[in-house]
Amino acid sequence: MIIAIDGPAAAGKGTLARRLAAHFNLPFLDTGLLYRATGRRVLDEGGNPADPATAEAAARALAALDTQRHDLRGPEADLAASQVASIPGVRAALLDFQRGFARSHGAVLDGRDIGTVIFPDADVKLYVTASPEARGLRRWRELRARAVVADLDVVTAEIRTRDAADEARSAAPLIAAADAITIDTTELDADAVFALALQQIGEKIAEKPGRVTHVATPSAGLT
Ligand code: CDP
């Protein structure tokens, strides 16, 4: 089974994706880390993340260890990730890895173009979103939990700017797939989002008999 989760920044994709992966016993891939690690490689070399040749070379040289670095979050890494992500050569360089990741056991993947470009035939596509204010507050709280001092208005503005860039780019823009189920998490906590997603997945899978053997119910997921 392949579950594609897309949506704007700090919408709760990662939290949901991890829980779904554990529940269905599927591997999980945070594809944002690939773009973050690519951007970080370029910055390390003193390069410009917006330069196509430099960014594509960094994407092609990416190693697994790059995605485990501890400096992949924060304003500089956010911006570099968004810049490299708009370059078609970078996206092409990372495509095979993402598809290969799910090849043998299926997977839950979260990102911006999983349901539209990477796995257009995914069994389930979720588009997870929330108001910019709610997302700004969540990201600000995450930063605070890591003892990073940040201004809420600045964090929210950065999220709006990055979303606008992700939506406006021509290469794999952020957009809900036509057959995606949208989940608005503005008013929901992580447990409620998980329960709703399990319910939606159960209904979706019931429409496709024969493709997936294990169908979860919301109550099964919460006990
Ligand atoms: O954690 P957050 O939602 O803020 O971002 P992320 O998922 O780690 O993604 C960081 C940036 O990478 C995004 O703003 C996109 O520009 C880019 N990205 C992308 O273009 N395609 C993906 N599949 C994943 C991330």
Boltz pocket constraint, residues with backbone or C-beta under 6 A from the ligand:
constraints:
  - pocket:
      binder: B
      contacts: [[A, 7], [A, 8], [A, 9], [A, 10], [A, 11], [A, 31], [A, 32], [A, 33], [A, 35], [A, 36], [A, 78], [A, 81], [A, 82], [A, 83], [A, 85], [A, 86], [A, 110], [A, 111], [A, 112], [A, 113], [A, 114], [A, 162], [A, 166], [A, 172]]
      max_distance: 6.0
